[in-house]
Amino acid sequence: MTDLATLAQKAVDYNNQCREAELLDEAYSADIESFEAGPMPDGSAGVKGLPALKGKWEWWEGAHEIHSSKAEGPFIHGEDRFGIIFEMDVTEKASGERSHMKELAIYTVSEGKIVKEEFFYT
């Protein structure tokens, strides 16, 4: 999977089909770097490595009830980056607080794999 547009479209499609776990295994580098706009509950805004990223996903899914999620794009930038806009309706399980979220994710690709993802919030 070396074509940027194909990889980017796969990322959008898998997210819209609730197949994010498959996407992690198929499209992400073992050395992935993932950065949130702010710190996560553990105090860090970033993780490195596929096991750490999978742990971040497990935390997110365990801490939230996801009512709906939509991925829009992809938006291609040059030969190695693409963006996706995510809109989510979630309830935080601990507080019961429901929120509508919108974020931009920018992905960097090398050798056909996602090597970096960055999230920007409204």
Secondary structure, DSSP 8 states (H G I E B T S, - for coil): ---HHHHHHHHHHHHHTT-HHHHHHHHEEEEEEEE-SS--TTS-SEEESHHHHHHHHHHHHHHEEEEEEEEEEEEEETTTEEEEEEEEEEEETTT--EEEEEEEEEEEEETTEEEEEEEEE-
